[in-house]
Protein backbone atom coordinates (compact mmCIF):
# COMPACT_ATOMS: atom_id res chain seq x y z
CA UNK A 1 0.00 0.00 0.00
CA UNK A 2 2.92 2.37 0.62
CA UNK A 3 4.30 1.71 -2.87
CA UNK A 4 0.89 2.12 -4.50
CA UNK A 5 -0.18 5.15 -2.49
CA UNK A 6 3.07 6.98 -3.24
CA UNK A 7 2.77 5.89 -6.91
CA UNK A 8 6.06 4.02 -7.04
CA UNK A 9 4.38 0.83 -8.26
CA UNK A 10 0.81 1.73 -9.21
CA UNK A 11 -0.61 1.45 -12.72
CA UNK A 12 0.29 4.41 -14.91
CA UNK A 13 0.39 5.65 -18.50
CA UNK A 14 3.81 5.25 -20.14
CA UNK A 15 6.22 2.75 -21.64
CA UNK A 16 7.68 -0.45 -20.18
CA UNK A 17 10.78 -2.25 -21.41
CA UNK A 18 11.46 -5.75 -20.08
CA UNK A 19 13.76 -8.63 -20.94
CA UNK A 20 15.65 -11.64 -19.63
CA UNK A 21 18.72 -13.72 -20.37
CA UNK A 22 18.30 -16.79 -22.56
CA UNK A 23 18.38 -19.14 -19.56
CA UNK A 24 15.76 -17.03 -17.75
CA UNK A 25 17.82 -16.63 -14.59
CA UNK A 26 18.24 -12.83 -14.86
CA UNK A 27 15.43 -10.47 -15.80
CA UNK A 28 14.97 -6.72 -15.86
CA UNK A 29 12.28 -4.08 -16.27
CA UNK A 30 12.48 -0.34 -16.90
CA UNK A 31 9.56 2.08 -17.17
CA UNK A 32 8.92 5.73 -18.02
CA UNK A 33 5.47 7.01 -17.01
CA UNK A 34 3.48 10.19 -16.48
CA UNK A 35 3.49 9.66 -12.72
CA UNK A 36 -0.14 10.64 -12.17
CA UNK A 37 -1.70 7.17 -12.37
CA UNK A 38 -4.32 5.76 -14.77
CA UNK A 39 -7.17 7.92 -16.08
CA UNK A 40 -5.48 11.09 -14.80
CA UNK A 41 -4.22 14.07 -16.79
CA UNK A 42 -0.47 14.71 -16.74
CA UNK A 43 0.22 17.54 -14.30
CA UNK A 44 3.69 18.68 -15.41
CA UNK A 45 6.37 18.20 -18.07
CA UNK A 46 8.42 15.68 -16.08
CA UNK A 47 8.26 11.88 -16.11
CA UNK A 48 8.63 9.18 -13.46
CA UNK A 49 11.18 6.37 -13.80
CA UNK A 50 11.45 2.91 -12.26
CA UNK A 51 13.66 -0.13 -12.70
CA UNK A 52 13.81 -3.69 -11.40
CA UNK A 53 16.29 -6.58 -11.51
CA UNK A 54 15.23 -10.19 -10.82
CA UNK A 55 17.67 -13.07 -10.28
CA UNK A 56 16.72 -16.73 -9.96
CA UNK A 57 19.34 -17.69 -7.38
CA UNK A 58 18.15 -21.31 -7.25
CA UNK A 59 15.14 -23.42 -8.14
CA UNK A 60 12.06 -21.49 -6.90
CA UNK A 61 14.25 -18.88 -5.19
CA UNK A 62 14.08 -15.36 -6.67
CA UNK A 63 15.95 -12.28 -5.40
CA UNK A 64 14.98 -8.85 -6.67
CA UNK A 65 15.94 -5.18 -6.28
CA UNK A 66 14.07 -2.13 -7.52
CA UNK A 67 14.38 1.64 -7.60
CA UNK A 68 12.07 4.48 -8.51
CA UNK A 69 12.00 8.24 -9.06
CA UNK A 70 8.55 9.79 -8.81
CA UNK A 71 8.09 13.26 -10.27
CA UNK A 72 5.70 15.68 -8.59
CA UNK A 73 5.01 19.44 -8.55
CA UNK A 74 6.33 20.66 -5.20
CA UNK A 75 3.87 23.30 -4.02
CA UNK A 76 6.28 24.59 -1.38
CA UNK A 77 9.16 25.29 -3.80
CA UNK A 78 7.12 25.85 -6.98
CA UNK A 79 9.34 23.40 -8.91
CA UNK A 80 8.96 19.93 -10.37
CA UNK A 81 10.99 17.58 -8.18
CA UNK A 82 11.72 13.86 -7.78
CA UNK A 83 11.12 11.59 -4.79
CA UNK A 84 13.42 8.50 -4.71
CA UNK A 85 12.69 5.04 -3.33
CA UNK A 86 14.66 1.80 -3.08
CA UNK A 87 13.41 -1.71 -2.39
CA UNK A 88 14.38 -5.38 -2.32
CA UNK A 89 12.42 -8.62 -2.04
CA UNK A 90 12.79 -12.38 -2.00
CA UNK A 91 10.41 -15.15 -3.08
CA UNK A 92 10.79 -18.83 -2.18
CA UNK A 93 8.39 -21.37 -3.68
CA UNK A 94 5.35 -20.59 -5.82
CA UNK A 95 1.55 -20.49 -5.77
CA UNK A 96 1.12 -24.08 -6.99
CA UNK A 97 1.73 -26.22 -3.89
CA UNK A 98 3.67 -26.43 -0.64
CA UNK A 99 5.59 -23.68 1.15
CA UNK A 100 5.60 -20.16 -0.33
CA UNK A 101 7.42 -17.17 1.16
CA UNK A 102 7.32 -13.58 -0.06
CA UNK A 103 9.22 -10.86 1.82
CA UNK A 104 10.09 -7.30 0.84
CA UNK A 105 11.37 -4.01 2.20
CA UNK A 106 11.10 -0.51 0.77
CA UNK A 107 12.14 2.97 1.85
CA UNK A 108 12.43 6.45 0.42
CA UNK A 109 10.92 9.92 0.40
CA UNK A 110 7.28 10.46 1.31
CA UNK A 111 6.44 13.25 -1.16
CA UNK A 112 2.86 13.40 0.17
CA UNK A 113 4.17 14.62 3.56
CA UNK A 114 6.18 17.80 2.92
CA UNK A 115 7.49 20.21 5.52
CA UNK A 116 7.52 23.99 5.17
CA UNK A 117 10.71 23.90 3.10
CA UNK A 118 9.23 21.37 0.67
CA UNK A 119 11.23 18.37 1.89
CA UNK A 120 9.40 15.07 2.21
CA UNK A 121 9.62 12.83 5.26
CA UNK A 122 11.45 9.49 5.09
CA UNK A 123 9.25 6.39 4.96
CA UNK A 124 10.12 2.75 5.56
CA UNK A 125 8.00 -0.38 5.23
CA UNK A 126 8.42 -4.15 5.11
CA UNK A 127 6.15 -7.14 4.74
CA UNK A 128 6.47 -10.93 4.99
CA UNK A 129 3.86 -13.42 3.75
CA UNK A 130 4.19 -17.14 4.37
CA UNK A 131 1.73 -19.77 3.15
CA UNK A 132 1.55 -23.56 2.93
CA UNK A 133 -0.80 -24.96 0.29
CA UNK A 134 -1.84 -28.50 1.25
CA UNK A 135 -3.66 -30.60 -1.41
CA UNK A 136 -6.74 -32.48 -0.23
CA UNK A 137 -7.20 -36.00 -1.60
CA UNK A 138 -10.61 -37.39 -2.46
CA UNK A 139 -13.60 -36.46 -4.56
CA UNK A 140 -14.85 -33.60 -2.39
CA UNK A 141 -15.23 -30.03 -3.53
CA UNK A 142 -12.17 -28.74 -1.67
CA UNK A 143 -8.93 -29.18 -3.60
CA UNK A 144 -6.48 -27.61 -1.14
CA UNK A 145 -6.22 -25.89 2.24
CA UNK A 146 -3.77 -23.01 2.62
CA UNK A 147 -2.88 -21.50 6.02
CA UNK A 148 -1.62 -17.92 5.65
CA UNK A 149 0.48 -15.71 7.93
CA UNK A 150 1.35 -12.10 7.09
CA UNK A 151 3.37 -9.56 9.10
CA UNK A 152 3.49 -5.95 7.90
CA UNK A 153 5.18 -2.88 9.33
CA UNK A 154 5.28 0.68 8.07
CA UNK A 155 6.24 4.19 9.14
CA UNK A 156 5.32 7.15 6.87
CA UNK A 157 7.49 9.59 8.84
CA UNK A 158 10.50 8.06 10.56
CA UNK A 159 11.45 11.39 12.09
CA UNK A 160 8.18 11.78 13.99
CA UNK A 161 8.77 8.71 16.12
CA UNK A 162 5.18 7.47 16.60
CA UNK A 163 3.48 7.30 13.19
CA UNK A 164 4.25 3.66 12.39
CA UNK A 165 2.70 0.39 13.36
CA UNK A 166 2.67 -3.40 13.03
CA UNK A 167 -0.08 -5.43 11.36
CA UNK A 168 -0.46 -9.17 12.07
CA UNK A 169 -2.69 -11.13 9.69
CA UNK A 170 -3.21 -14.87 10.24
CA UNK A 171 -5.76 -16.68 8.09
CA UNK A 172 -6.72 -19.66 5.98
CA UNK A 173 -7.82 -20.11 2.36
CA UNK A 174 -9.96 -22.98 1.05
CA UNK A 175 -9.29 -23.74 -2.62
CA UNK A 176 -12.20 -25.41 -4.38
CA UNK A 177 -11.71 -27.44 -7.54
CA UNK A 178 -11.38 -24.98 -10.41
CA UNK A 179 -10.39 -21.43 -9.54
CA UNK A 180 -12.93 -20.64 -6.82
CA UNK A 181 -11.75 -20.11 -3.25
CA UNK A 182 -12.85 -18.77 0.11
CA UNK A 183 -10.61 -17.04 2.63
CA UNK A 184 -10.89 -15.87 6.25
CA UNK A 185 -8.30 -13.76 8.06
CA UNK A 186 -7.86 -11.70 11.21
CA UNK A 187 -6.19 -8.25 11.09
CA UNK A 188 -4.56 -7.14 14.35
CA UNK A 189 -3.15 -3.59 14.17
CA UNK A 190 -0.64 -2.45 16.80
CA UNK A 191 0.31 1.23 16.31
CA UNK A 192 3.39 2.77 17.90
CA UNK A 193 1.12 5.27 19.62
CA UNK A 194 -2.44 4.36 20.60
CA UNK A 195 -4.57 1.33 21.27
CA UNK A 196 -4.47 -1.91 19.29
CA UNK A 197 -7.50 -2.75 17.13
CA UNK A 198 -8.55 -5.84 15.20
CA UNK A 199 -10.98 -6.93 12.52
CA UNK A 200 -12.23 -10.17 10.98
CA UNK A 201 -12.53 -10.47 7.20
CA UNK A 202 -14.05 -13.11 4.91
CA UNK A 203 -13.59 -13.06 1.14
CA UNK A 204 -14.84 -15.16 -1.75
CA UNK A 205 -13.17 -15.48 -5.17
CA UNK A 206 -15.66 -16.65 -7.80
CA UNK A 207 -14.87 -17.53 -11.42
CA UNK A 208 -17.49 -18.39 -14.01
C-alpha positions in Angstrom: 0.0 0.0 0.0 2.9 2.4 0.6 4.3 1.7 -2.9 0.9 2.1 -4.5 -0.2 5.1 -2.5 3.1 7.0 -3.2 2.8 5.9 -6.9 6.1 4.0 -7.0 4.4 0.8 -8.3 0.8 1.7 -9.2 -0.6 1.5 -12.7 0.3 4.4 -14.9 0.4 5.7 -18.5 3.8 5.2 -20.1 6.2 2.8 -21.6 7.7 -0.5 -20.2 10.8 -2.3 -21.4 11.5 -5.8 -20.1 13.8 -8.6 -20.9 15.7 -11.6 -19.6 18.7 -13.7 -20.4 18.3 -16.8 -22.6 18.4 -19.1 -19.6 15.8 -17.0 -17.7 17.8 -16.6 -14.6 18.2 -12.8 -14.9 15.4 -10.5 -15.8 15.0 -6.7 -15.9 12.3 -4.1 -16.3 12.5 -0.3 -16.9 9.6 2.1 -17.2 8.9 5.7 -18.0 5.5 7.0 -17.0 3.5 10.2 -16.5 3.5 9.7 -12.7 -0.1 10.6 -12.2 -1.7 7.2 -12.4 -4.3 5.8 -14.8 -7.2 7.9 -16.1 -5.5 11.1 -14.8 -4.2 14.1 -16.8 -0.5 14.7 -16.7 0.2 17.5 -14.3 3.7 18.7 -15.4 6.4 18.2 -18.1 8.4 15.7 -16.1 8.3 11.9 -16.1 8.6 9.2 -13.5 11.2 6.4 -13.8 11.4 2.9 -12.3 13.7 -0.1 -12.7 13.8 -3.7 -11.4 16.3 -6.6 -11.5 15.2 -10.2 -10.8 17.7 -13.1 -10.3 16.7 -16.7 -10.0 19.3 -17.7 -7.4 18.2 -21.3 -7.2 15.1 -23.4 -8.1 12.1 -21.5 -6.9 14.3 -18.9 -5.2 14.1 -15.4 -6.7 15.9 -12.3 -5.4 15.0 -8.9 -6.7 15.9 -5.2 -6.3 14.1 -2.1 -7.5 14.4 1.6 -7.6 12.1 4.5 -8.5 12.0 8.2 -9.1 8.5 9.8 -8.8 8.1 13.3 -10.3 5.7 15.7 -8.6 5.0 19.4 -8.5 6.3 20.7 -5.2 3.9 23.3 -4.0 6.3 24.6 -1.4 9.2 25.3 -3.8 7.1 25.8 -7.0 9.3 23.4 -8.9 9.0 19.9 -10.4 11.0 17.6 -8.2 11.7 13.9 -7.8 11.1 11.6 -4.8 13.4 8.5 -4.7 12.7 5.0 -3.3 14.7 1.8 -3.1 13.4 -1.7 -2.4 14.4 -5.4 -2.3 12.4 -8.6 -2.0 12.8 -12.4 -2.0 10.4 -15.2 -3.1 10.8 -18.8 -2.2 8.4 -21.4 -3.7 5.4 -20.6 -5.8 1.6 -20.5 -5.8 1.1 -24.1 -7.0 1.7 -26.2 -3.9 3.7 -26.4 -0.6 5.6 -23.7 1.2 5.6 -20.2 -0.3 7.4 -17.2 1.2 7.3 -13.6 -0.1 9.2 -10.9 1.8 10.1 -7.3 0.8 11.4 -4.0 2.2 11.1 -0.5 0.8 12.1 3.0 1.9 12.4 6.5 0.4 10.9 9.9 0.4 7.3 10.5 1.3 6.4 13.3 -1.2 2.9 13.4 0.2 4.2 14.6 3.6 6.2 17.8 2.9 7.5 20.2 5.5 7.5 24.0 5.2 10.7 23.9 3.1 9.2 21.4 0.7 11.2 18.4 1.9 9.4 15.1 2.2 9.6 12.8 5.3 11.4 9.5 5.1 9.3 6.4 5.0 10.1 2.7 5.6 8.0 -0.4 5.2 8.4 -4.2 5.1 6.2 -7.1 4.7 6.5 -10.9 5.0 3.9 -13.4 3.8 4.2 -17.1 4.4 1.7 -19.8 3.1 1.6 -23.6 2.9 -0.8 -25.0 0.3 -1.8 -28.5 1.2 -3.7 -30.6 -1.4 -6.7 -32.5 -0.2 -7.2 -36.0 -1.6 -10.6 -37.4 -2.5 -13.6 -36.5 -4.6 -14.8 -33.6 -2.4 -15.2 -30.0 -3.5 -12.2 -28.7 -1.7 -8.9 -29.2 -3.6 -6.5 -27.6 -1.1 -6.2 -25.9 2.2 -3.8 -23.0 2.6 -2.9 -21.5 6.0 -1.6 -17.9 5.6 0.5 -15.7 7.9 1.3 -12.1 7.1 3.4 -9.6 9.1 3.5 -5.9 7.9 5.2 -2.9 9.3 5.3 0.7 8.1 6.2 4.2 9.1 5.3 7.2 6.9 7.5 9.6 8.8 10.5 8.1 10.6 11.5 11.4 12.1 8.2 11.8 14.0 8.8 8.7 16.1 5.2 7.5 16.6 3.5 7.3 13.2 4.3 3.7 12.4 2.7 0.4 13.4 2.7 -3.4 13.0 -0.1 -5.4 11.4 -0.5 -9.2 12.1 -2.7 -11.1 9.7 -3.2 -14.9 10.2 -5.8 -16.7 8.1 -6.7 -19.7 6.0 -7.8 -20.1 2.4 -10.0 -23.0 1.0 -9.3 -23.7 -2.6 -12.2 -25.4 -4.4 -11.7 -27.4 -7.5 -11.4 -25.0 -10.4 -10.4 -21.4 -9.5 -12.9 -20.6 -6.8 -11.7 -20.1 -3.3 -12.8 -18.8 0.1 -10.6 -17.0 2.6 -10.9 -15.9 6.3 -8.3 -13.8 8.1 -7.9 -11.7 11.2 -6.2 -8.3 11.1 -4.6 -7.1 14.3 -3.2 -3.6 14.2 -0.6 -2.5 16.8 0.3 1.2 16.3 3.4 2.8 17.9 1.1 5.3 19.6 -2.4 4.4 20.6 -4.6 1.3 21.3 -4.5 -1.9 19.3 -7.5 -2.8 17.1 -8.5 -5.8 15.2 -11.0 -6.9 12.5 -12.2 -10.2 11.0 -12.5 -10.5 7.2 -14.0 -13.1 4.9 -13.6 -13.1 1.1 -14.8 -15.2 -1.7 -13.2 -15.5 -5.2 -15.7 -16.7 -7.8 -14.9 -17.5 -11.4 -17.5 -18.4 -14.0 
